[in-house]
């Protein structure tokens, strides 16, 4: 068994596959060296030594490990000719790092500059001609070593530095004089002695040995143990320790430091991108005190520093070679840190580069064209969230913004416009060509036309699945919901915003900007970046479609929505809300007449007016979705949602209905409910007013037959909402079936019409085996299921749910991302029980979670057949579904 | 193997233990005969013959069975000397009945008068001198035989009778002339022939054989098979067939018929009770054409018929002997049917007699005194529902009533009073000594004083666990809730009731009567029967306490309630709703100040005013419950429940708070919630306004310490409501514990204070294993759990839930009796998961179901430690818990 594994350019004992022995970091360093990448030489003490050490209970390293360290140091010195540990001319300095099989916060991380002593610091000072640098390196060592190796209180080690800065009257560490740094070293040495009882060790080898022992010990530290317990990492894995030569970009005039990307992380363009500084340390680039130069000469026009290509052509050439090798090897865009010391290039780190959504898509597409990756890999490289970004305009990150308030990111995108406080004005101003933002306490179905006319919607109350949020997402409008800081005075035409820094008031007609992706509101017009998908997006989505197993449908309520859904790749409609059709100006009158009817006869008269309109809507939708399934939910919301709310509207309605205001008010009041969400709605309406569902079923059946007769394939699915008891479905199914049978008796052929139900109450999930007898399909309505399982009204949770998310009870708003350990249990149970009673039962989801990537992965893992979401989220869902399939492996 | 089992007084082949072979009916007949009871002789063909017959697939009986029938007939003739099957002078007539191991609707039941033919009908006519009777018996045979043996359509067999009655212009069957009956027999014979193809059989033996074959065949009939499938009765049990001699009370002047109870079924008094008629059939007693006489001479003063004791002393003596034997044997009050034929007494049936609640208790108590039964049996004889009746006044069943409307039976009892439409008037009129009924759309906490002052409460909306219902039960007031037919015009002082028969209007000040047990409302004052428990009731409850395993606590919110609960036998308080204390006139001001506070500081100022009041309430309750656990729920309802609702009250409050109406209205509006049941309440308030729970916890801890210092044992349990996530409880538990610890630091000894939670949301039950880590106890809040699991607002379900109960979706309102197959699954799961994580976790229930007998049985079977209910239901719960233990066996 080897006790140490050396790595240096082209010379290595390990490789990427040896993570268990060398840890993640050690294996990666070995891999890079094996590729011939110039990496500062070093060696890895394998995890087995840590396990031995920990099990032995010893407080100092064994002779074997000390021997391994000695040999490893020899290896480094060999590969960094001229340097030697403790040498008075060119001392070898090293870093010591832990590195377990998986990355593990809670363990000792890094000690830099190990090998510096009172003696070697002088050598460093002389060699570099930079006494500041040498002293600063030494004081950093004492601090880091004291902290992470010896466990000295970090505060105590910071205090002398802060006091010194005060004494000297300077702000930045870098402004301290050499003399001050000398005093700092003295003071830190004194603190070190006082806290540990020992002088700061002056033997470089002893420093390394103690640091390695500290790495091994940190495996058994309290934080590491608790991290492992939470993440179920076995205690007997152990950690490796990596000892690696330090290199310095500020070592000499022929030294430099920089960062590089193998492709442009903003645009994805395949070119060398990056920055460098001569005779500097990495942190100088970050600190922004000096302006770095570009790598490529073509970008160097305005640079004082000049390009690396021009100034250090040899290092530049080598860097480009290395970048090509790395990208080809890792098959992804790399983000590289490099240092040049005395003309010699060293790679300090390479990792997959972060990139914008646009770049992610571009790189994935091009890498497939280049043959570097296959389409599955390409799909895995672009996250659903990035697709989301690409589909909507975004606030320009560089823009100046006057922040007004924060709410919930209810529908993504960015939109600017004039504040309007009611739907009618929104519509009127939009007709005049104005961009408007509709600001409401909460929207109701009566605001639909105004929401449609607006560029964006801002509400004071309501959560991620409030009316405003759901409708805005469905329409593709930007929306910030539940912005509790607002207080709207519609009469005065003002909106007061109470923030931490006091009150501000804006007026109707003022310009504001919404960031629906961040949930933020700004005063004035903030510049945005338009969405830019490009023609290859469809190709990319096609690759995703080949991977995914779950179908993606859309929630759509009109022929226009249906067409939009088709354009965005929907494979059917998972939720068509018939009630949304009720709000058309030509229909609402008949709807209200139906609701206010005093008896069945009057109700049937009103329904007879609605029936042809519903039939024609369904025909349009069926035609748009030719050959694709369309799930139509029968009337769901409580009836009073359709009634007018203010007195003027009521007076008008009374006139139309030929009744008086008092009667209308009484009726209105009699329909009032304390908790409408838990009230007289869904199939409860269907059972108590059977004529309503009969009308709807007839309209569906007649429309389906008409479309079939036009030689268009039609696949209707009638969905009965809010089932809590199998007998509800038994009865309503029979009622609908009777209508189908009656129609069938008049025709030669009939479309195949499925009848199913929503599982949206806990009880329905608990008795899903009994319900299945009467259902051709299940669709989980996870909005309502979340509300009832958590006892949480989506419209009222704005006052406390943010607190829950902030405090980490949930990683995300449970209305936005499925509460997997609560609501998810019922989804799993309902699916399992349903399919136990009826094997192969078709099961989908039509709640808002159908468009959320994390939730989609959950649904895929639980074997659902399809998800359904708003049309604008269909592409995102397609990608997310593909990712879920890839993750399942 | 015997093929038939004879039974006659003192001579029998079988007994009660042979149910499997003889069926229930056969075994009981055998048992009575074994006791020496005079039963008309007969024989039983055992179930094994049915199984053989069914398996053979034959359409006629085997020779063996025919032989058994012949032998059985011989046995009957032997024991009824002089009679003979088909005899022209004294023909034997028999009944043929099925009789399986368990009673089984869906099988052939009974054919009477078998053995009558054209010939024997003449004999019967002659012997009895009653041609009408003979002909009527024959036409009944043809009808019954045709229907149940031959499966002829019953309508066809009824039609001739109906037509004849029309022709003759008579209303009752008994008014038909002899001549008409002769024609009827002819017509029925013709129908029989037409439908079966055969003449009506004239061979008495063949009649019996075919009837027996029909009994056996009915075991394989469609209805019987489906009944067995539903009730999981094995198909291979088979049914027995019983052939028994007919006896006739109208046979002669020395014949009679009657019914008898071994004790008075109204009062329970131990005396002979009953009625008889000479020369009559059982149905004559029922039909009420002749007025029967009493059995006992002491009751005969006003009787035309006279007493059996006087008129037929021999039969009477024998009947009394038989009654004594039967009661002693069956150890329960018996309800007996008897017939005397030619001076010979026959018992036709004996069964446990139905009785009033009062009689049930009286009989159970006396039978224990008499040494007839033990206390366990006594407890099993009185149902919890009967105890409920006994505890409240009841509408006199004999009273004339003017029915107004029907609602939900929300709180039992009967109450009359004047209609008042608001709480203040109710209080004022009650102070003047008026009995009043408070009539409201729905009550709110602001109505409490009026509810207290009223004799009864009537509401238009709201279900079995609405505010009105819960509070009324807690106070022991009669309540009819959710009476949807009402329409209240408070301004006009009228209540309009819309019924099937039109509209009626009553005014404030009119007298009405509520039947809270039936949910009915009557106009005027209807006489009631006062409750009458008697001193032995406590003894009886003591017996129940010895049997039950589950503890019974009460829901009580004040020292008075607590004392009442103790008096009724509560073993602790399972739910003390702190918010009910907030409504006192001296407190509501401070509560409103707390709610309307703009910042934490102002809120703490208001809380400081409330704290001493809460502390003093808790002290009172702890003292009343000395040594018994008291579970106190921290603030639960949404804050806006405490705010005034009408403008005048708001104006007043604004004055008190030194603010303006507009500000108050805005604040009020900002607290408005769309679905308050799912809103900002319970521990969500505790988390967002931690100072509220801290005040309450301090008040509890301080009160507990003060009571402890007065040398009274105190067992406080702090309950945190509406948990949906374990971290809510983790955090709030820590907060409460800190307050306990702070107190402990100032004292030598501390009471042991438990901290637990309610499981009242589906999610809490689903993650009960995680929640248990932070809980010392669980209490299921089944009201809220029902609302969320079923998605059903208790306040809004009045419009459709009655439909569900009427249609049999649920046997009872799920708010009154636990939905065991839905909500019950979560109770079972929550208990199991909780105890898996924390073995021995104390688990109780404090929802309304804690007082419902069927639900209590479910809780007992699921291992709960206690149930808690309103004080007035505690005795009922004690009995129900005992029954549950007895049923578990």
Interface residues (C-beta under 8 A of the other chain):
Chain A: X487 X666 X670 X673 X674 X675 X676 X677 X678 X679 X680 X684 X687 X688 X722 X724 X725 X727 X728 X731 X760 X761 X762 X763 X766 X767 X784 X787 X788 X789 X790 X791 X792 X793 X795 X796 X797 X799 X800 X803 X804 X807 X808 X809 X810 X819 X821 X822 X823 X825 X826
Chain B: X487 X666 X673 X674 X675 X676 X677 X678 X679 X680 X684 X687 X688 X722 X724 X725 X727 X728 X731 X760 X761 X762 X763 X766 X767 X784 X787 X788 X789 X790 X791 X792 X793 X795 X796 X797 X799 X800 X803 X804 X807 X808 X809 X810 X819 X821 X822 X823 X825 X826
